[in-house]
């Protein structure tokens, strides 16, 4: 059942990426915060090409990396307007620095915690992402690049992955840290979803379906 639940969670995460991409091109913006994006695509590159997981997770990693590459393109194409106080080349340099830090950080976490599957790094950066989504919602005046379905699919996808690890993997059953991450991610995902709903009501917009 571990693989089946993980694959279902992977489908929800893939749908999350696709909806972020769709909204990004439609509204000419980006839908994933920069630091989270750097960590996300770095993890996927590591476990798709350098320390590949076993199938079928490997194929999911390929899909995620490809989708995240499009989100990176959107960030680099549309993201500069969110950072008016820096130059274009400074913007690119900061993103490059983020990638250059994220890759060795993930590798160091895996080595330090003897975690060959990258679970600690994955759920740790997922918590960071959930917090940064809340921050993005607060800092943006509108809801560009965001939708209720993105929020819900992210929450469901991560929730299913957390459930699969907790039920079927000793690394999670024996780790208070991972269990803390599971709960914390869910809490911030709920906060983001509710906050996005309230923002829709505040600015009196109909829900963006996708």
C-alpha positions as CSV (number, residue, x, y, z in Angstrom):
1,X,0.0,0.0,0.0
2,X,3.0,2.3,0.5
3,X,3.6,2.6,-3.2
4,X,-0.1,3.1,-4.1
5,X,-0.5,5.9,-1.6
6,X,2.7,7.6,-2.7
7,X,1.7,7.4,-6.3
8,X,-1.7,8.9,-5.5
9,X,0.0,11.7,-3.6
10,X,2.4,12.1,-6.6
11,X,-0.6,12.6,-8.9
12,X,-2.0,15.4,-6.6
13,X,1.4,17.1,-6.5
14,X,1.8,16.8,-10.3
15,X,-1.7,18.4,-10.6
16,X,-0.5,21.2,-8.3
17,X,2.5,21.9,-10.5
18,X,0.3,21.9,-13.7
19,X,-2.1,24.3,-12.1
20,X,0.7,26.6,-11.0
21,X,2.1,26.6,-14.5
22,X,-1.3,27.3,-16.0
23,X,-2.0,30.2,-13.7
24,X,1.6,31.5,-14.2
25,X,1.3,31.7,-18.0
26,X,-2.3,33.1,-17.9
27,X,-1.4,35.8,-15.4
28,X,2.3,36.3,-16.3
29,X,3.6,35.6,-12.9
30,X,5.1,32.8,-10.8
31,X,3.2,30.7,-8.3
32,X,5.9,29.2,-6.1
33,X,8.2,31.3,-3.8
34,X,11.8,31.5,-4.9
35,X,13.5,29.7,-2.0
36,X,11.0,26.9,-2.1
37,X,11.5,26.6,-5.8
38,X,15.3,26.3,-5.5
39,X,15.0,23.6,-2.9
40,X,12.2,21.8,-4.8
41,X,14.0,21.5,-8.1
42,X,17.3,20.7,-6.4
43,X,15.8,17.7,-4.6
44,X,14.2,16.4,-7.8
45,X,17.4,16.8,-9.7
46,X,19.3,14.8,-7.1
47,X,16.9,12.0,-6.8
48,X,16.1,11.8,-10.5
49,X,19.6,11.9,-11.9
50,X,22.4,11.7,-9.3
51,X,20.9,9.4,-6.6
52,X,18.0,8.0,-8.5
53,X,15.1,6.4,-6.6
54,X,13.8,3.0,-7.5
55,X,10.9,2.9,-10.0
56,X,8.1,3.9,-10.0
57,X,9.1,6.9,-7.8
58,X,12.0,7.6,-10.2
59,X,9.5,8.2,-13.0
60,X,7.5,10.5,-10.8
61,X,10.7,12.4,-10.0
62,X,11.3,12.8,-13.8
63,X,7.8,14.3,-14.2
64,X,8.2,16.6,-11.2
65,X,11.6,17.8,-12.4
66,X,10.2,18.6,-15.8
67,X,7.2,20.5,-14.4
68,X,9.4,22.4,-12.0
69,X,11.7,23.4,-14.8
70,X,8.8,25.2,-16.4
71,X,8.0,26.9,-13.1
72,X,11.7,28.0,-12.9
73,X,11.3,29.4,-16.4
74,X,8.2,31.3,-15.3
75,X,10.0,32.7,-12.2
76,X,12.9,33.9,-14.2
77,X,10.7,35.4,-16.9
78,X,8.0,37.1,-14.8
79,X,9.5,37.2,-11.3
80,X,11.7,40.4,-11.6
81,X,8.7,42.7,-11.1
82,X,8.2,41.3,-7.6
83,X,11.7,42.5,-6.7
84,X,11.8,46.2,-7.9
85,X,14.8,47.2,-5.7
86,X,17.3,44.9,-7.4
87,X,18.7,44.8,-11.0
88,X,17.9,42.0,-13.5
89,X,21.3,40.5,-13.1
90,X,21.1,40.6,-9.3
91,X,17.8,38.8,-9.5
92,X,19.3,36.0,-11.7
93,X,22.4,35.9,-9.4
94,X,20.2,35.5,-6.3
95,X,18.3,32.6,-7.8
96,X,21.6,31.0,-8.9
97,X,22.9,31.3,-5.4
98,X,19.8,29.7,-4.1
99,X,20.3,26.7,-6.3
100,X,24.0,26.5,-5.4
101,X,23.1,26.4,-1.7
102,X,20.1,24.1,-1.9
103,X,21.9,21.2,-3.7
104,X,24.8,20.7,-1.2
105,X,22.4,21.4,1.7
106,X,20.1,18.6,0.7
107,X,23.1,16.3,0.2
108,X,24.5,17.3,3.6
109,X,21.1,16.5,5.3
110,X,20.9,13.1,3.6
111,X,24.5,12.3,4.7
112,X,24.2,13.7,8.2
113,X,20.9,11.8,8.9
114,X,21.9,8.7,6.9
115,X,18.8,9.1,4.8
116,X,19.4,7.7,1.3
117,X,15.8,8.4,0.2
118,X,15.8,12.1,1.1
119,X,12.8,11.9,3.3
120,X,14.1,14.5,5.9
121,X,15.1,16.9,3.2
122,X,11.8,16.4,1.3
123,X,9.5,17.0,4.3
124,X,11.7,19.7,5.7
125,X,11.6,21.8,2.5
126,X,7.9,21.0,2.2
127,X,7.4,22.7,5.6
128,X,9.4,25.7,4.4
129,X,7.3,25.8,1.2
130,X,4.1,25.7,3.1
131,X,5.3,28.6,5.3
132,X,6.4,30.6,2.3
133,X,3.1,30.1,0.5
134,X,1.4,31.7,3.5
135,X,4.0,34.5,3.3
136,X,3.4,35.0,-0.4
137,X,-0.4,35.2,0.2
138,X,0.2,37.9,2.9
139,X,2.7,39.9,0.8
140,X,0.8,40.0,-2.5
141,X,-2.0,42.4,-2.8
142,X,-3.9,40.1,-5.0
143,X,-4.1,36.4,-5.6
144,X,-2.0,36.2,-8.8
145,X,-0.6,32.7,-9.5
146,X,-2.7,31.1,-6.8
147,X,-6.0,29.2,-6.6
148,X,-8.0,27.2,-4.2
149,X,-7.3,24.1,-6.2
150,X,-3.6,24.6,-6.0
151,X,-3.9,25.0,-2.2
152,X,-6.1,21.9,-1.8
153,X,-4.1,19.6,-4.2
154,X,-0.8,20.6,-2.4
155,X,-2.3,19.8,1.0
156,X,-3.8,16.5,-0.2
157,X,-0.6,15.4,-2.0
158,X,1.6,16.1,0.9
159,X,-0.9,14.6,3.3
160,X,-1.0,11.4,1.4
161,X,2.8,11.2,1.3
162,X,3.0,11.9,5.1
163,X,0.4,9.1,5.7
164,X,2.3,6.6,3.6
165,X,5.6,7.2,5.4
166,X,4.0,7.2,8.8
167,X,2.1,3.9,8.2
168,X,4.7,1.9,6.2
169,X,8.2,3.3,6.8
170,X,10.2,2.8,10.0
171,X,12.2,6.0,9.2
172,X,9.0,7.9,10.0
173,X,7.6,5.7,12.7
174,X,10.8,6.0,14.7
175,X,11.4,9.7,14.0
176,X,9.7,12.4,16.2
177,X,11.2,15.0,13.8
178,X,9.4,13.6,10.7
179,X,6.1,13.3,12.6
180,X,6.5,16.9,13.7
181,X,7.1,17.9,10.1
182,X,4.0,16.0,8.9
183,X,1.8,17.8,11.4
184,X,3.4,21.2,10.9
185,X,3.0,21.0,7.1
186,X,-0.6,20.1,7.4
187,X,-1.3,23.0,9.8
188,X,0.3,25.6,7.5
189,X,-1.4,24.1,4.4
190,X,-4.7,24.6,6.2
191,X,-3.8,28.1,7.1
192,X,-2.9,28.9,3.5
193,X,-6.1,27.4,2.1
194,X,-8.3,29.2,4.6
195,X,-6.4,32.4,4.1
196,X,-6.7,32.2,0.4
197,X,-10.5,31.5,0.7
198,X,-10.8,34.6,3.0
199,X,-8.8,36.7,0.5
200,X,-11.2,35.7,-2.3
201,X,-14.1,36.8,-0.2
202,X,-12.4,40.1,0.8
203,X,-11.7,41.2,-2.7
204,X,-15.1,39.7,-3.9
205,X,-13.7,37.5,-6.7
206,X,-15.2,34.2,-7.8
207,X,-13.1,31.2,-7.2
208,X,-10.5,30.5,-9.8
209,X,-11.4,27.0,-10.9
210,X,-7.9,26.2,-12.2
